[in-house]
Amino acid sequence: MSVFRSDKHIYAQIVDDVKGTTLVAASTLSPEYKEMEKPKGKVESAKRVGEIIARKALEKGISKVVFDRNGFIYHGRVQALADAARGAGLDF
């Protein structure tokens, strides 16, 4: 699972490194996220994206991933996304 964050948004995707394809993706721009009630703050948004990516992965039969923070410090939004994904059932 690869994570990228910008000033306004956060993105997560699960990639098959061997085939070079994206299996599952979620972000603050995804339709699933926009259907939810708007959270207060960027950390709450990251938690929601973590829950969405975990739910999508489990629906596709993916339960174990490797977490790639792309050089971002494991703190704040990145940590919130990871904790929410773990809480929703992903193993890493």
PyMOL Python script that loads the backbone (N, CA, C, O; Angstrom):
from pymol import cmd

cmd.read_pdbstr("""\
ATOM      1  N   MET A   1       0.851  -1.167   0.000  1.00  0.00           N
ATOM      2  CA  MET A   1       0.000   0.000   0.000  1.00  0.00           C
ATOM      3  C   MET A   1       0.893   1.225   0.000  1.00  0.00           C
ATOM      4  O   MET A   1       1.721   1.406   0.893  1.00  0.00           O
ATOM      5  N   SER A   2       0.721   2.044  -0.987  1.00  0.00           N
ATOM      6  CA  SER A   2       1.508   3.251  -1.149  1.00  0.00           C
ATOM      7  C   SER A   2       0.652   4.460  -0.772  1.00  0.00           C
ATOM      8  O   SER A   2      -0.513   4.553  -1.158  1.00  0.00           O
ATOM      9  N   VAL A   3       1.247   5.386  -0.012  1.00  0.00           N
ATOM     10  CA  VAL A   3       0.530   6.565   0.447  1.00  0.00           C
ATOM     11  C   VAL A   3       1.212   7.823  -0.082  1.00  0.00           C
ATOM     12  O   VAL A   3       2.438   7.927  -0.077  1.00  0.00           O
ATOM     13  N   PHE A   4       0.408   8.768  -0.534  1.00  0.00           N
ATOM     14  CA  PHE A   4       0.918  10.075  -0.941  1.00  0.00           C
ATOM     15  C   PHE A   4       0.009  11.130  -0.336  1.00  0.00           C
ATOM     16  O   PHE A   4      -1.213  10.981  -0.332  1.00  0.00           O
ATOM     17  N   ARG A   5       0.605  12.187   0.172  1.00  0.00           N
ATOM     18  CA  ARG A   5      -0.206  13.279   0.697  1.00  0.00           C
ATOM     19  C   ARG A   5       0.255  14.589   0.096  1.00  0.00           C
ATOM     20  O   ARG A   5       1.449  14.822  -0.091  1.00  0.00           O
ATOM     21  N   SER A   6      -0.708  15.438  -0.202  1.00  0.00           N
ATOM     22  CA  SER A   6      -0.409  16.791  -0.660  1.00  0.00           C
ATOM     23  C   SER A   6      -0.915  17.740   0.423  1.00  0.00           C
ATOM     24  O   SER A   6      -1.333  17.297   1.493  1.00  0.00           O
ATOM     25  N   ASP A   7      -0.879  19.009   0.155  1.00  0.00           N
ATOM     26  CA  ASP A   7      -1.368  19.957   1.150  1.00  0.00           C
ATOM     27  C   ASP A   7      -2.869  19.817   1.397  1.00  0.00           C
ATOM     28  O   ASP A   7      -3.339  20.034   2.513  1.00  0.00           O
ATOM     29  N   LYS A   8      -3.618  19.455   0.357  1.00  0.00           N
ATOM     30  CA  LYS A   8      -5.075  19.392   0.477  1.00  0.00           C
ATOM     31  C   LYS A   8      -5.639  17.973   0.542  1.00  0.00           C
ATOM     32  O   LYS A   8      -6.685  17.762   1.155  1.00  0.00           O
ATOM     33  N   HIS A   9      -4.970  16.997  -0.075  1.00  0.00           N
ATOM     34  CA  HIS A   9      -5.551  15.665  -0.228  1.00  0.00           C
ATOM     35  C   HIS A   9      -4.583  14.575   0.221  1.00  0.00           C
ATOM     36  O   HIS A   9      -3.385  14.805   0.388  1.00  0.00           O
ATOM     37  N   ILE A  10      -5.143  13.380   0.412  1.00  0.00           N
ATOM     38  CA  ILE A  10      -4.324  12.208   0.708  1.00  0.00           C
ATOM     39  C   ILE A  10      -4.799  11.066  -0.182  1.00  0.00           C
ATOM     40  O   ILE A  10      -5.996  10.896  -0.410  1.00  0.00           O
ATOM     41  N   TYR A  11      -3.853  10.295  -0.675  1.00  0.00           N
ATOM     42  CA  TYR A  11      -4.130   9.219  -1.626  1.00  0.00           C
ATOM     43  C   TYR A  11      -3.502   7.937  -1.104  1.00  0.00           C
ATOM     44  O   TYR A  11      -2.427   7.967  -0.504  1.00  0.00           O
ATOM     45  N   ALA A  12      -4.167   6.811  -1.330  1.00  0.00           N
ATOM     46  CA  ALA A  12      -3.622   5.500  -0.991  1.00  0.00           C
ATOM     47  C   ALA A  12      -3.969   4.537  -2.114  1.00  0.00           C
ATOM     48  O   ALA A  12      -5.072   4.577  -2.660  1.00  0.00           O
ATOM     49  N   GLN A  13      -3.029   3.678  -2.454  1.00  0.00           N
ATOM     50  CA  GLN A  13      -3.300   2.668  -3.465  1.00  0.00           C
ATOM     51  C   GLN A  13      -2.533   1.400  -3.135  1.00  0.00           C
ATOM     52  O   GLN A  13      -1.434   1.439  -2.583  1.00  0.00           O
ATOM     53  N   ILE A  14      -3.133   0.288  -3.483  1.00  0.00           N
ATOM     54  CA  ILE A  14      -2.488  -1.008  -3.322  1.00  0.00           C
ATOM     55  C   ILE A  14      -2.060  -1.446  -4.708  1.00  0.00           C
ATOM     56  O   ILE A  14      -2.873  -1.567  -5.624  1.00  0.00           O
ATOM     57  N   VAL A  15      -0.751  -1.683  -4.842  1.00  0.00           N
ATOM     58  CA  VAL A  15      -0.143  -1.946  -6.140  1.00  0.00           C
ATOM     59  C   VAL A  15       0.454  -3.341  -6.153  1.00  0.00           C
ATOM     60  O   VAL A  15       1.055  -3.773  -5.170  1.00  0.00           O
ATOM     61  N   ASP A  16       0.290  -4.048  -7.266  1.00  0.00           N
ATOM     62  CA  ASP A  16       0.974  -5.313  -7.496  1.00  0.00           C
ATOM     63  C   ASP A  16       2.305  -4.968  -8.159  1.00  0.00           C
ATOM     64  O   ASP A  16       2.339  -4.623  -9.340  1.00  0.00           O
ATOM     65  N   ASP A  17       3.398  -5.061  -7.406  1.00  0.00           N
ATOM     66  CA  ASP A  17       4.712  -4.670  -7.917  1.00  0.00           C
ATOM     67  C   ASP A  17       5.188  -5.561  -9.058  1.00  0.00           C
ATOM     68  O   ASP A  17       5.896  -5.096  -9.951  1.00  0.00           O
ATOM     69  N   VAL A  18       4.812  -6.816  -9.039  1.00  0.00           N
ATOM     70  CA  VAL A  18       5.259  -7.744 -10.076  1.00  0.00           C
ATOM     71  C   VAL A  18       4.625  -7.385 -11.419  1.00  0.00           C
ATOM     72  O   VAL A  18       5.316  -7.311 -12.435  1.00  0.00           O
ATOM     73  N   LYS A  19       3.317  -7.163 -11.422  1.00  0.00           N
ATOM     74  CA  LYS A  19       2.611  -6.835 -12.662  1.00  0.00           C
ATOM     75  C   LYS A  19       2.626  -5.346 -12.968  1.00  0.00           C
ATOM     76  O   LYS A  19       2.397  -4.941 -14.108  1.00  0.00           O
ATOM     77  N   GLY A  20       2.896  -4.532 -11.957  1.00  0.00           N
ATOM     78  CA  GLY A  20       2.909  -3.094 -12.155  1.00  0.00           C
ATOM     79  C   GLY A  20       1.528  -2.498 -12.338  1.00  0.00           C
ATOM     80  O   GLY A  20       1.361  -1.541 -13.093  1.00  0.00           O
ATOM     81  N   THR A  21       0.531  -3.053 -11.654  1.00  0.00           N
ATOM     82  CA  THR A  21      -0.839  -2.555 -11.779  1.00  0.00           C
ATOM     83  C   THR A  21      -1.379  -2.136 -10.418  1.00  0.00           C
ATOM     84  O   THR A  21      -0.970  -2.657  -9.380  1.00  0.00           O
ATOM     85  N   THR A  22      -2.294  -1.198 -10.446  1.00  0.00           N
ATOM     86  CA  THR A  22      -2.973  -0.767  -9.227  1.00  0.00           C
ATOM     87  C   THR A  22      -4.187  -1.669  -9.018  1.00  0.00           C
ATOM     88  O   THR A  22      -5.037  -1.796  -9.899  1.00  0.00           O
ATOM     89  N   LEU A  23      -4.257  -2.286  -7.855  1.00  0.00           N
ATOM     90  CA  LEU A  23      -5.367  -3.191  -7.551  1.00  0.00           C
ATOM     91  C   LEU A  23      -6.541  -2.443  -6.926  1.00  0.00           C
ATOM     92  O   LEU A  23      -7.697  -2.678  -7.277  1.00  0.00           O
ATOM     93  N   VAL A  24      -6.229  -1.536  -5.989  1.00  0.00           N
ATOM     94  CA  VAL A  24      -7.258  -0.787  -5.273  1.00  0.00           C
ATOM     95  C   VAL A  24      -6.720   0.610  -5.016  1.00  0.00           C
ATOM     96  O   VAL A  24      -5.532   0.777  -4.740  1.00  0.00           O
ATOM     97  N   ALA A  25      -7.580   1.615  -5.104  1.00  0.00           N
ATOM     98  CA  ALA A  25      -7.166   2.987  -4.820  1.00  0.00           C
ATOM     99  C   ALA A  25      -8.281   3.732  -4.097  1.00  0.00           C
ATOM    100  O   ALA A  25      -9.465   3.459  -4.294  1.00  0.00           O
ATOM    101  N   ALA A  26      -7.875   4.679  -3.256  1.00  0.00           N
ATOM    102  CA  ALA A  26      -8.830   5.550  -2.559  1.00  0.00           C
ATOM    103  C   ALA A  26      -8.130   6.863  -2.251  1.00  0.00           C
ATOM    104  O   ALA A  26      -6.914   6.909  -2.065  1.00  0.00           O
ATOM    105  N   SER A  27      -8.911   7.917  -2.202  1.00  0.00           N
ATOM    106  CA  SER A  27      -8.367   9.227  -1.868  1.00  0.00           C
ATOM    107  C   SER A  27      -9.491  10.127  -1.388  1.00  0.00           C
ATOM    108  O   SER A  27     -10.656   9.733  -1.355  1.00  0.00           O
ATOM    109  N   THR A  28      -9.118  11.337  -1.020  1.00  0.00           N
ATOM    110  CA  THR A  28     -10.138  12.306  -0.625  1.00  0.00           C
ATOM    111  C   THR A  28     -10.906  12.825  -1.833  1.00  0.00           C
ATOM    112  O   THR A  28     -11.845  13.606  -1.683  1.00  0.00           O
ATOM    113  N   LEU A  29     -10.517  12.400  -3.019  1.00  0.00           N
ATOM    114  CA  LEU A  29     -11.228  12.775  -4.243  1.00  0.00           C
ATOM    115  C   LEU A  29     -12.113  11.650  -4.777  1.00  0.00           C
ATOM    116  O   LEU A  29     -12.819  11.846  -5.766  1.00  0.00           O
ATOM    117  N   SER A  30     -12.087  10.465  -4.136  1.00  0.00           N
ATOM    118  CA  SER A  30     -12.889   9.333  -4.619  1.00  0.00           C
ATOM    119  C   SER A  30     -14.379   9.554  -4.371  1.00  0.00           C
ATOM    120  O   SER A  30     -14.764  10.250  -3.431  1.00  0.00           O
ATOM    121  N   PRO A  31     -15.205   8.959  -5.216  1.00  0.00           N
ATOM    122  CA  PRO A  31     -16.657   9.093  -5.040  1.00  0.00           C
ATOM    123  C   PRO A  31     -17.148   8.547  -3.696  1.00  0.00           C
ATOM    124  O   PRO A  31     -18.075   9.102  -3.105  1.00  0.00           O
ATOM    125  N   GLU A  32     -16.531   7.460  -3.208  1.00  0.00           N
ATOM    126  CA  GLU A  32     -16.940   6.878  -1.924  1.00  0.00           C
ATOM    127  C   GLU A  32     -16.715   7.860  -0.789  1.00  0.00           C
ATOM    128  O   GLU A  32     -17.525   7.960   0.133  1.00  0.00           O
ATOM    129  N   TYR A  33     -15.604   8.585  -0.866  1.00  0.00           N
ATOM    130  CA  TYR A  33     -15.282   9.561   0.163  1.00  0.00           C
ATOM    131  C   TYR A  33     -16.253  10.734   0.120  1.00  0.00           C
ATOM    132  O   TYR A  33     -16.706  11.221   1.155  1.00  0.00           O
ATOM    133  N   LYS A  34     -16.565  11.177  -1.091  1.00  0.00           N
ATOM    134  CA  LYS A  34     -17.438  12.344  -1.248  1.00  0.00           C
ATOM    135  C   LYS A  34     -18.878  12.050  -0.827  1.00  0.00           C
ATOM    136  O   LYS A  34     -19.624  12.970  -0.494  1.00  0.00           O
ATOM    137  N   GLU A  35     -19.273  10.773  -0.839  1.00  0.00           N
ATOM    138  CA  GLU A  35     -20.623  10.404  -0.402  1.00  0.00           C
ATOM    139  C   GLU A  35     -20.766  10.478   1.108  1.00  0.00           C
ATOM    140  O   GLU A  35     -21.877  10.625   1.618  1.00  0.00           O
ATOM    141  N   MET A  36     -19.656  10.378   1.831  1.00  0.00           N
ATOM    142  CA  MET A  36     -19.682  10.414   3.290  1.00  0.00           C
ATOM    143  C   MET A  36     -19.848  11.855   3.776  1.00  0.00           C
ATOM    144  O   MET A  36     -19.647  12.817   3.034  1.00  0.00           O
ATOM    145  N   GLU A  37     -20.221  11.960   5.040  1.00  0.00           N
ATOM    146  CA  GLU A  37     -20.316  13.286   5.650  1.00  0.00           C
ATOM    147  C   GLU A  37     -18.923  13.904   5.734  1.00  0.00           C
ATOM    148  O   GLU A  37     -17.959  13.212   6.063  1.00  0.00           O
ATOM    149  N   LYS A  38     -18.810  15.172   5.445  1.00  0.00           N
ATOM    150  CA  LYS A  38     -17.509  15.843   5.417  1.00  0.00           C
ATOM    151  C   LYS A  38     -16.901  15.870   6.823  1.00  0.00           C
ATOM    152  O   LYS A  38     -17.515  16.384   7.757  1.00  0.00           O
ATOM    153  N   PRO A  39     -15.690  15.312   6.971  1.00  0.00           N
ATOM    154  CA  PRO A  39     -15.050  15.304   8.294  1.00  0.00           C
ATOM    155  C   PRO A  39     -14.433  16.660   8.621  1.00  0.00           C
ATOM    156  O   PRO A  39     -14.248  17.510   7.751  1.00  0.00           O
ATOM    157  N   LYS A  40     -14.123  16.830   9.890  1.00  0.00           N
ATOM    158  CA  LYS A  40     -13.462  18.049  10.338  1.00  0.00           C
ATOM    159  C   LYS A  40     -11.973  17.784  10.412  1.00  0.00           C
ATOM    160  O   LYS A  40     -11.526  17.007  11.255  1.00  0.00           O
ATOM    161  N   GLY A  41     -11.208  18.405   9.560  1.00  0.00           N
ATOM    162  CA  GLY A  41      -9.759  18.304   9.625  1.00  0.00           C
ATOM    163  C   GLY A  41      -9.173  17.268   8.695  1.00  0.00           C
ATOM    164  O   GLY A  41      -9.858  16.365   8.214  1.00  0.00           O
ATOM    165  N   LYS A  42      -7.885  17.427   8.457  1.00  0.00           N
ATOM    166  CA  LYS A  42      -7.170  16.554   7.527  1.00  0.00           C
ATOM    167  C   LYS A  42      -6.908  15.172   8.114  1.00  0.00           C
ATOM    168  O   LYS A  42      -6.893  14.186   7.377  1.00  0.00           O
ATOM    169  N   VAL A  43      -6.703  15.081   9.423  1.00  0.00           N
ATOM    170  CA  VAL A  43      -6.443  13.782  10.051  1.00  0.00           C
ATOM    171  C   VAL A  43      -7.691  12.912   9.979  1.00  0.00           C
ATOM    172  O   VAL A  43      -7.599  11.715   9.706  1.00  0.00           O
ATOM    173  N   GLU A  44      -8.848  13.500  10.218  1.00  0.00           N
ATOM    174  CA  GLU A  44     -10.099  12.743  10.108  1.00  0.00           C
ATOM    175  C   GLU A  44     -10.328  12.291   8.666  1.00  0.00           C
ATOM    176  O   GLU A  44     -10.836  11.194   8.433  1.00  0.00           O
ATOM    177  N   SER A  45      -9.961  13.121   7.713  1.00  0.00           N
ATOM    178  CA  SER A  45     -10.074  12.740   6.302  1.00  0.00           C
ATOM    179  C   SER A  45      -9.184  11.550   5.997  1.00  0.00           C
ATOM    180  O   SER A  45      -9.592  10.634   5.282  1.00  0.00           O
ATOM    181  N   ALA A  46      -7.967  11.556   6.533  1.00  0.00           N
ATOM    182  CA  ALA A  46      -7.028  10.451   6.318  1.00  0.00           C
ATOM    183  C   ALA A  46      -7.568   9.159   6.925  1.00  0.00           C
ATOM    184  O   ALA A  46      -7.400   8.085   6.349  1.00  0.00           O
ATOM    185  N   LYS A  47      -8.208   9.259   8.073  1.00  0.00           N
ATOM    186  CA  LYS A  47      -8.808   8.063   8.695  1.00  0.00           C
ATOM    187  C   LYS A  47      -9.882   7.470   7.792  1.00  0.00           C
ATOM    188  O   LYS A  47      -9.963   6.253   7.627  1.00  0.00           O
ATOM    189  N   ARG A  48     -10.697   8.328   7.215  1.00  0.00           N
ATOM    190  CA  ARG A  48     -11.752   7.842   6.321  1.00  0.00           C
ATOM    191  C   ARG A  48     -11.175   7.167   5.083  1.00  0.00           C
ATOM    192  O   ARG A  48     -11.682   6.139   4.636  1.00  0.00           O
ATOM    193  N   VAL A  49     -10.119   7.746   4.534  1.00  0.00           N
ATOM    194  CA  VAL A  49      -9.485   7.138   3.355  1.00  0.00           C
ATOM    195  C   VAL A  49      -8.904   5.773   3.739  1.00  0.00           C
ATOM    196  O   VAL A  49      -8.989   4.829   2.952  1.00  0.00           O
ATOM    197  N   GLY A  50      -8.321   5.654   4.925  1.00  0.00           N
ATOM    198  CA  GLY A  50      -7.808   4.366   5.399  1.00  0.00           C
ATOM    199  C   GLY A  50      -8.900   3.324   5.505  1.00  0.00           C
ATOM    200  O   GLY A  50      -8.697   2.166   5.139  1.00  0.00           O
ATOM    201  N   GLU A  51     -10.051   3.723   6.000  1.00  0.00           N
ATOM    202  CA  GLU A  51     -11.178   2.797   6.108  1.00  0.00           C
ATOM    203  C   GLU A  51     -11.677   2.377   4.721  1.00  0.00           C
ATOM    204  O   GLU A  51     -12.003   1.211   4.498  1.00  0.00           O
ATOM    205  N   ILE A  52     -11.732   3.325   3.806  1.00  0.00           N
ATOM    206  CA  ILE A  52     -12.216   3.029   2.446  1.00  0.00           C
ATOM    207  C   ILE A  52     -11.271   2.061   1.743  1.00  0.00           C
ATOM    208  O   ILE A  52     -11.724   1.089   1.139  1.00  0.00           O
ATOM    209  N   ILE A  53      -9.957   2.316   1.812  1.00  0.00           N
ATOM    210  CA  ILE A  53      -9.004   1.445   1.110  1.00  0.00           C
ATOM    211  C   ILE A  53      -9.022   0.042   1.705  1.00  0.00           C
ATOM    212  O   ILE A  53      -8.900  -0.941   0.974  1.00  0.00           O
ATOM    213  N   ALA A  54      -9.173  -0.059   3.023  1.00  0.00           N
ATOM    214  CA  ALA A  54      -9.222  -1.376   3.657  1.00  0.00           C
ATOM    215  C   ALA A  54     -10.477  -2.132   3.225  1.00  0.00           C
ATOM    216  O   ALA A  54     -10.415  -3.324   2.924  1.00  0.00           O
ATOM    217  N   ARG A  55     -11.599  -1.447   3.197  1.00  0.00           N
ATOM    218  CA  ARG A  55     -12.847  -2.096   2.793  1.00  0.00           C
ATOM    219  C   ARG A  55     -12.761  -2.592   1.354  1.00  0.00           C
ATOM    220  O   ARG A  55     -13.157  -3.719   1.056  1.00  0.00           O
ATOM    221  N   LYS A  56     -12.241  -1.744   0.460  1.00  0.00           N
ATOM    222  CA  LYS A  56     -12.106  -2.142  -0.941  1.00  0.00           C
ATOM    223  C   LYS A  56     -11.143  -3.321  -1.096  1.00  0.00           C
ATOM    224  O   LYS A  56     -11.400  -4.234  -1.880  1.00  0.00           O
ATOM    225  N   ALA A  57     -10.039  -3.300  -0.351  1.00  0.00           N
ATOM    226  CA  ALA A  57      -9.056  -4.383  -0.445  1.00  0.00           C
ATOM    227  C   ALA A  57      -9.655  -5.703   0.041  1.00  0.00           C
ATOM    228  O   ALA A  57      -9.472  -6.743  -0.592  1.00  0.00           O
ATOM    229  N   LEU A  58     -10.363  -5.657   1.152  1.00  0.00           N
ATOM    230  CA  LEU A  58     -10.960  -6.880   1.681  1.00  0.00           C
ATOM    231  C   LEU A  58     -12.021  -7.432   0.736  1.00  0.00           C
ATOM    232  O   LEU A  58     -12.184  -8.648   0.630  1.00  0.00           O
ATOM    233  N   GLU A  59     -12.747  -6.548   0.047  1.00  0.00           N
ATOM    234  CA  GLU A  59     -13.744  -7.000  -0.939  1.00  0.00           C
ATOM    235  C   GLU A  59     -13.070  -7.728  -2.099  1.00  0.00           C
ATOM    236  O   GLU A  59     -13.660  -8.632  -2.690  1.00  0.00           O
ATOM    237  N   LYS A  60     -11.836  -7.336  -2.428  1.00  0.00           N
ATOM    238  CA  LYS A  60     -11.102  -7.995  -3.517  1.00  0.00           C
ATOM    239  C   LYS A  60     -10.264  -9.175  -3.027  1.00  0.00           C
ATOM    240  O   LYS A  60      -9.543  -9.790  -3.812  1.00  0.00           O
ATOM    241  N   GLY A  61     -10.354  -9.490  -1.746  1.00  0.00           N
ATOM    242  CA  GLY A  61      -9.619 -10.633  -1.203  1.00  0.00           C
ATOM    243  C   GLY A  61      -8.189 -10.316  -0.805  1.00  0.00           C
ATOM    244  O   GLY A  61      -7.385 -11.232  -0.632  1.00  0.00           O
ATOM    245  N   ILE A  62      -7.856  -9.058  -0.657  1.00  0.00           N
ATOM    246  CA  ILE A  62      -6.512  -8.655  -0.238  1.00  0.00           C
ATOM    247  C   ILE A  62      -6.569  -8.342   1.245  1.00  0.00           C
ATOM    248  O   ILE A  62      -7.301  -7.446   1.666  1.00  0.00           O
ATOM    249  N   SER A  63      -5.803  -9.073   2.038  1.00  0.00           N
ATOM    250  CA  SER A  63      -5.826  -8.828   3.478  1.00  0.00           C
ATOM    251  C   SER A  63      -4.456  -8.468   4.039  1.00  0.00           C
ATOM    252  O   SER A  63      -4.364  -7.925   5.140  1.00  0.00           O
ATOM    253  N   LYS A  64      -3.391  -8.761   3.298  1.00  0.00           N
ATOM    254  CA  LYS A  64      -2.047  -8.472   3.786  1.00  0.00           C
ATOM    255  C   LYS A  64      -1.308  -7.615   2.760  1.00  0.00           C
ATOM    256  O   LYS A  64      -1.249  -7.962   1.580  1.00  0.00           O
ATOM    257  N   VAL A  65      -0.745  -6.498   3.215  1.00  0.00           N
ATOM    258  CA  VAL A  65      -0.034  -5.573   2.338  1.00  0.00           C
ATOM    259  C   VAL A  65       1.270  -5.138   3.011  1.00  0.00           C
ATOM    260  O   VAL A  65       1.490  -5.389   4.196  1.00  0.00           O
ATOM    261  N   VAL A  66       2.114  -4.492   2.238  1.00  0.00           N
ATOM    262  CA  VAL A  66       3.318  -3.856   2.755  1.00  0.00           C
ATOM    263  C   VAL A  66       3.071  -2.354   2.697  1.00  0.00           C
ATOM    264  O   VAL A  66       2.647  -1.837   1.664  1.00  0.00           O
ATOM    265  N   PHE A  67       3.331  -1.654   3.787  1.00  0.00           N
ATOM    266  CA  PHE A  67       3.044  -0.220   3.865  1.00  0.00           C
ATOM    267  C   PHE A  67       4.233   0.583   3.374  1.00  0.00           C
ATOM    268  O   PHE A  67       5.342   0.432   3.885  1.00  0.00           O
ATOM    269  N   ASP A  68       4.005   1.445   2.378  1.00  0.00           N
ATOM    270  CA  ASP A  68       5.033   2.315   1.819  1.00  0.00           C
ATOM    271  C   ASP A  68       4.592   3.758   2.045  1.00  0.00           C
ATOM    272  O   ASP A  68       3.615   4.216   1.452  1.00  0.00           O
ATOM    273  N   ARG A  69       5.311   4.463   2.901  1.00  0.00           N
ATOM    274  CA  ARG A  69       4.926   5.832   3.231  1.00  0.00           C
ATOM    275  C   ARG A  69       5.552   6.849   2.294  1.00  0.00           C
ATOM    276  O   ARG A  69       5.359   8.050   2.483  1.00  0.00           O
ATOM    277  N   ASN A  70       6.304   6.400   1.281  1.00  0.00           N
ATOM    278  CA  ASN A  70       6.903   7.261   0.263  1.00  0.00           C
ATOM    279  C   ASN A  70       7.756   8.388   0.830  1.00  0.00           C
ATOM    280  O   ASN A  70       7.756   9.493   0.287  1.00  0.00           O
ATOM    281  N   GLY A  71       8.474   8.129   1.899  1.00  0.00           N
ATOM    282  CA  GLY A  71       9.361   9.131   2.480  1.00  0.00           C
ATOM    283  C   GLY A  71       8.689  10.102   3.427  1.00  0.00           C
ATOM    284  O   GLY A  71       9.367  10.912   4.060  1.00  0.00           O
ATOM    285  N   PHE A  72       7.368  10.040   3.540  1.00  0.00           N
ATOM    286  CA  PHE A  72       6.676  10.905   4.486  1.00  0.00           C
ATOM    287  C   PHE A  72       6.890  10.377   5.894  1.00  0.00           C
ATOM    288  O   PHE A  72       6.935   9.165   6.106  1.00  0.00           O
ATOM    289  N   ILE A  73       7.022  11.272   6.849  1.00  0.00           N
ATOM    290  CA  ILE A  73       7.204  10.876   8.243  1.00  0.00           C
ATOM    291  C   ILE A  73       5.948  10.150   8.723  1.00  0.00           C
ATOM    292  O   ILE A  73       4.830  10.561   8.411  1.00  0.00           O
ATOM    293  N   TYR A  74       6.135   9.073   9.479  1.00  0.00           N
ATOM    294  CA  TYR A  74       5.014   8.303  10.014  1.00  0.00           C
ATOM    295  C   TYR A  74       4.440   9.077  11.194  1.00  0.00           C
ATOM    296  O   TYR A  74       4.740   8.796  12.354  1.00  0.00           O
ATOM    297  N   HIS A  75       3.606  10.058  10.864  1.00  0.00           N
ATOM    298  CA  HIS A  75       3.074  10.971  11.863  1.00  0.00           C
ATOM    299  C   HIS A  75       1.853  11.654  11.268  1.00  0.00           C
ATOM    300  O   HIS A  75       1.761  11.791  10.048  1.00  0.00           O
ATOM    301  N   GLY A  76       0.945  12.071  12.076  1.00  0.00           N
ATOM    302  CA  GLY A  76      -0.200  12.836  11.598  1.00  0.00           C
ATOM    303  C   GLY A  76      -1.096  12.085  10.643  1.00  0.00           C
ATOM    304  O   GLY A  76      -1.635  11.033  10.986  1.00  0.00           O
ATOM    305  N   ARG A  77      -1.260  12.623   9.437  1.00  0.00           N
ATOM    306  CA  ARG A  77      -2.193  12.037   8.465  1.00  0.00           C
ATOM    307  C   ARG A  77      -1.769  10.662   7.984  1.00  0.00           C
ATOM    308  O   ARG A  77      -2.617   9.790   7.794  1.00  0.00           O
ATOM    309  N   VAL A  78      -0.483  10.451   7.783  1.00  0.00           N
ATOM    310  CA  VAL A  78       0.009   9.146   7.310  1.00  0.00           C
ATOM    311  C   VAL A  78      -0.260   8.086   8.379  1.00  0.00           C
ATOM    312  O   VAL A  78      -0.714   6.984   8.068  1.00  0.00           O
ATOM    313  N   GLN A  79       0.019   8.421   9.623  1.00  0.00           N
ATOM    314  CA  GLN A  79      -0.231   7.484  10.718  1.00  0.00           C
ATOM    315  C   GLN A  79      -1.729   7.229  10.893  1.00  0.00           C
ATOM    316  O   GLN A  79      -2.136   6.095  11.144  1.00  0.00           O
ATOM    317  N   ALA A  80      -2.538   8.254  10.766  1.00  0.00           N
ATOM    318  CA  ALA A  80      -3.987   8.099  10.909  1.00  0.00           C
ATOM    319  C   ALA A  80      -4.542   7.167   9.839  1.00  0.00           C
ATOM    320  O   ALA A  80      -5.381   6.314  10.132  1.00  0.00           O
ATOM    321  N   LEU A  81      -4.077   7.325   8.599  1.00  0.00           N
ATOM    322  CA  LEU A  81      -4.519   6.452   7.511  1.00  0.00           C
ATOM    323  C   LEU A  81      -4.115   5.006   7.799  1.00  0.00           C
ATOM    324  O   LEU A  81      -4.926   4.093   7.639  1.00  0.00           O
ATOM    325  N   ALA A  82      -2.874   4.792   8.220  1.00  0.00           N
ATOM    326  CA  ALA A  82      -2.392   3.439   8.503  1.00  0.00           C
ATOM    327  C   ALA A  82      -3.164   2.801   9.651  1.00  0.00           C
ATOM    328  O   ALA A  82      -3.553   1.637   9.565  1.00  0.00           O
ATOM    329  N   ASP A  83      -3.385   3.546  10.713  1.00  0.00           N
ATOM    330  CA  ASP A  83      -4.109   3.001  11.870  1.00  0.00           C
ATOM    331  C   ASP A  83      -5.543   2.653  11.506  1.00  0.00           C
ATOM    332  O   ASP A  83      -6.065   1.629  11.947  1.00  0.00           O
ATOM    333  N   ALA A  84      -6.183   3.495  10.705  1.00  0.00           N
ATOM    334  CA  ALA A  84      -7.566   3.219  10.292  1.00  0.00           C
ATOM    335  C   ALA A  84      -7.637   1.993   9.393  1.00  0.00           C
ATOM    336  O   ALA A  84      -8.567   1.194   9.506  1.00  0.00           O
ATOM    337  N   ALA A  85      -6.660   1.835   8.498  1.00  0.00           N
ATOM    338  CA  ALA A  85      -6.641   0.671   7.620  1.00  0.00           C
ATOM    339  C   ALA A  85      -6.423  -0.605   8.436  1.00  0.00           C
ATOM    340  O   ALA A  85      -7.061  -1.626   8.179  1.00  0.00           O
ATOM    341  N   ARG A  86      -5.525  -0.543   9.416  1.00  0.00           N
ATOM    342  CA  ARG A  86      -5.319  -1.695  10.294  1.00  0.00           C
ATOM    343  C   ARG A  86      -6.578  -2.010  11.077  1.00  0.00           C
ATOM    344  O   ARG A  86      -6.961  -3.173  11.208  1.00  0.00           O
ATOM    345  N   GLY A  87      -7.218  -0.982  11.596  1.00  0.00           N
ATOM    346  CA  GLY A  87      -8.439  -1.170  12.373  1.00  0.00           C
ATOM    347  C   GLY A  87      -9.574  -1.759  11.548  1.00  0.00           C
ATOM    348  O   GLY A  87     -10.439  -2.450  12.085  1.00  0.00           O
ATOM    349  N   ALA A  88      -9.574  -1.489  10.249  1.00  0.00           N
ATOM    350  CA  ALA A  88     -10.624  -2.002   9.370  1.00  0.00           C
ATOM    351  C   ALA A  88     -10.313  -3.400   8.823  1.00  0.00           C
ATOM    352  O   ALA A  88     -11.120  -3.972   8.090  1.00  0.00           O
ATOM    353  N   GLY A  89      -9.133  -3.956   9.182  1.00  0.00           N
ATOM    354  CA  GLY A  89      -8.874  -5.345   8.821  1.00  0.00           C
ATOM    355  C   GLY A  89      -7.646  -5.629   7.974  1.00  0.00           C
ATOM    356  O   GLY A  89      -7.333  -6.798   7.749  1.00  0.00           O
ATOM    357  N   LEU A  90      -6.940  -4.621   7.498  1.00  0.00           N
ATOM    358  CA  LEU A  90      -5.723  -4.882   6.727  1.00  0.00           C
ATOM    359  C   LEU A  90      -4.583  -5.260   7.665  1.00  0.00           C
ATOM    360  O   LEU A  90      -4.479  -4.743   8.777  1.00  0.00           O
ATOM    361  N   ASP A  91      -3.740  -6.158   7.204  1.00  0.00           N
ATOM    362  CA  ASP A  91      -2.626  -6.637   8.014  1.00  0.00           C
ATOM    363  C   ASP A  91      -1.323  -6.134   7.389  1.00  0.00           C
ATOM    364  O   ASP A  91      -1.015  -6.466   6.245  1.00  0.00           O
ATOM    365  N   PHE A  92      -0.556  -5.330   8.141  1.00  0.00           N
ATOM    366  CA  PHE A  92       0.778  -4.899   7.723  1.00  0.00           C
ATOM    367  C   PHE A  92       1.570  -4.452   8.914  1.00  0.00           C
ATOM    368  O   PHE A  92       2.724  -4.049   8.771  1.00  0.00           O
TER     369      PHE A  92
END
""", "prot")
cmd.dss("prot")
cmd.show_as("cartoon", "prot")
cmd.util.cbc("prot")
cmd.orient("prot")
